[in-house]
Amino acid sequence: MIESLFFLVLVAAPLTLVIHELGHVLAGALCGARYAVLTVGTGRSIIRIKFQKLHIIIGSLFFIGGYSINVKEPDFTNLQKVLISSGGPLANGITFGLALIIPINIEIEVIHLFFLFNLYLAVVNLIPFRIGDRKSDGYLILKNLNKYWVES
């Protein structure tokens, strides 16, 4: 039991966050981003990697949160912002879906936790909510869809 908790906190959660943020970065690249920054964790940065147009920063508390920033000039259209916001939950949903179509031994508890955490992250991030300055992907999707419909 305790091993599963450590796996979830130290491996599954950070890996799931990377998958989520890579979904946003990939969607940004498809929408013409000039470059992207992918950050996993908080605290002092312990790893900084620059790979072409992608900057990766890993914080010392790598298991707590993450975010990505896509940069484009001129700015993304509202529809592109919807696609970018959808990219993270979609990446987690696809990862969960792989567990359903690829014959993986789901009986191994830690692998099961990894795929379930991807489903959890996909669903929770699609719920529109805002806490202070933090906005969920669902919130950003609705906000930008509303702007898109108003401008159309």
C-alpha positions as CSV (number, residue, x, y, z in Angstrom):
1,M,0.0,0.0,0.0
2,I,2.7,2.5,1.0
3,E,4.7,1.6,-2.1
4,S,1.7,2.4,-4.3
5,L,1.3,5.8,-2.6
6,F,5.0,6.6,-3.2
7,F,4.6,5.5,-6.8
8,L,1.6,7.7,-7.3
9,V,3.2,10.8,-5.8
10,L,6.7,10.5,-7.1
11,V,6.3,8.7,-10.5
12,A,2.7,8.6,-11.8
13,A,1.6,12.1,-10.9
14,P,4.7,13.9,-12.4
15,L,4.6,11.7,-15.5
16,T,0.9,12.3,-15.9
17,L,1.6,16.1,-15.6
18,V,4.3,15.9,-18.2
19,I,1.9,14.1,-20.6
20,H,-0.8,16.7,-19.9
21,E,1.6,19.7,-20.4
22,L,3.1,18.1,-23.6
23,G,-0.5,17.9,-24.9
24,H,-0.8,21.7,-24.5
25,V,2.7,22.2,-26.1
26,L,1.9,19.9,-29.0
27,A,-1.4,21.7,-29.6
28,G,0.5,25.0,-29.4
29,A,3.0,23.8,-32.0
30,L,0.2,22.7,-34.3
31,C,-1.2,26.2,-33.9
32,G,2.1,27.9,-34.9
33,A,3.7,28.6,-31.5
34,R,7.1,30.3,-31.8
35,Y,8.3,28.5,-28.7
36,A,6.9,26.8,-25.6
37,V,8.0,26.5,-21.9
38,L,7.0,23.3,-20.0
39,T,7.4,23.5,-16.3
40,V,6.9,20.5,-13.9
41,G,6.9,21.1,-10.2
42,T,7.6,24.1,-8.0
43,G,10.5,25.4,-6.0
44,R,14.1,25.9,-7.2
45,S,14.7,24.6,-10.7
46,I,16.9,21.5,-10.7
47,I,16.9,20.8,-14.4
48,R,16.7,23.1,-17.4
49,I,16.7,21.7,-20.9
50,K,16.3,23.6,-24.1
51,F,15.3,21.4,-27.1
52,Q,14.8,23.5,-30.2
53,K,11.6,25.5,-29.5
54,L,10.8,23.7,-26.2
55,H,12.2,24.8,-22.9
56,I,11.7,22.3,-20.1
57,I,12.1,23.3,-16.4
58,I,11.8,20.8,-13.6
59,G,11.4,22.1,-10.1
60,S,12.8,20.5,-6.9
61,L,9.3,19.7,-5.8
62,F,8.6,18.0,-9.2
63,F,5.5,16.2,-7.9
64,I,3.6,19.4,-7.2
65,G,1.9,20.9,-10.2
66,G,3.0,22.0,-13.7
67,Y,2.1,24.4,-16.4
68,S,3.1,25.2,-20.0
69,I,3.2,28.5,-21.9
70,N,3.0,28.7,-25.7
71,V,4.2,31.9,-27.3
72,K,3.1,33.3,-30.7
73,E,3.1,36.7,-32.3
74,P,0.6,37.8,-33.2
75,D,-1.3,36.1,-30.4
76,F,-3.3,32.9,-30.9
77,T,-6.9,33.2,-32.1
78,N,-9.6,32.3,-29.7
79,L,-10.2,29.1,-31.5
80,Q,-6.5,28.2,-31.3
81,K,-6.6,28.9,-27.6
82,V,-9.5,26.5,-27.3
83,L,-7.4,23.8,-29.1
84,I,-4.4,24.5,-26.9
85,S,-6.5,24.3,-23.7
86,S,-8.0,21.0,-24.9
87,G,-4.6,19.5,-25.7
88,G,-3.7,18.6,-22.1
89,P,-6.9,16.8,-21.2
90,L,-6.9,15.1,-24.6
91,A,-3.4,13.8,-24.1
92,N,-4.4,12.3,-20.7
93,G,-7.6,10.9,-22.2
94,I,-5.6,9.2,-25.0
95,T,-3.1,7.8,-22.4
96,F,-6.0,6.3,-20.4
97,G,-7.5,5.0,-23.7
98,L,-4.3,3.2,-24.4
99,A,-5.0,1.0,-21.3
100,L,-8.3,0.0,-22.9
101,I,-7.0,-1.0,-26.3
102,I,-3.4,-2.2,-25.7
103,P,-3.1,-5.5,-23.8
104,I,-1.3,-4.2,-20.7
105,N,-1.3,-6.2,-17.5
106,I,-3.6,-3.8,-15.6
107,E,-3.5,-6.3,-12.7
108,I,-0.3,-4.6,-11.6
109,E,-1.6,-2.0,-9.2
110,V,0.9,0.8,-9.9
111,I,0.2,0.6,-13.7
112,H,-3.5,0.7,-13.0
113,L,-3.0,3.8,-10.8
114,F,-1.0,5.5,-13.6
115,F,-3.8,5.0,-16.1
116,L,-6.5,6.0,-13.6
117,F,-4.7,9.1,-12.7
118,N,-4.6,10.1,-16.4
119,L,-8.3,9.7,-16.5
120,Y,-8.7,11.7,-13.3
121,L,-6.5,14.6,-14.6
122,A,-8.4,14.7,-17.9
123,V,-11.8,14.8,-16.3
124,V,-11.0,17.3,-13.5
125,N,-9.2,19.7,-15.9
126,L,-12.3,19.8,-18.2
127,I,-14.4,21.1,-15.3
128,P,-14.7,24.9,-15.6
129,F,-13.4,26.5,-12.4
130,R,-11.2,29.3,-11.3
131,I,-9.4,29.7,-8.0
132,G,-7.7,33.1,-7.7
133,D,-5.6,33.5,-10.8
134,R,-5.5,29.8,-11.6
135,K,-8.0,28.7,-14.3
136,S,-8.8,25.2,-15.3
137,D,-8.6,24.1,-18.9
138,G,-12.4,23.8,-19.0
139,Y,-12.7,27.4,-17.8
140,L,-10.3,28.5,-20.6
141,I,-12.1,26.5,-23.2
142,L,-15.5,28.0,-22.3
143,K,-14.0,31.5,-22.0
144,N,-12.4,31.3,-25.4
145,L,-15.3,29.6,-27.1
146,N,-17.5,32.4,-25.8
147,K,-15.2,35.0,-27.2
148,Y,-15.1,33.1,-30.5
149,W,-18.9,33.0,-30.8
150,V,-19.2,36.6,-29.9
151,E,-16.7,37.7,-32.5
152,S,-18.2,35.4,-35.2
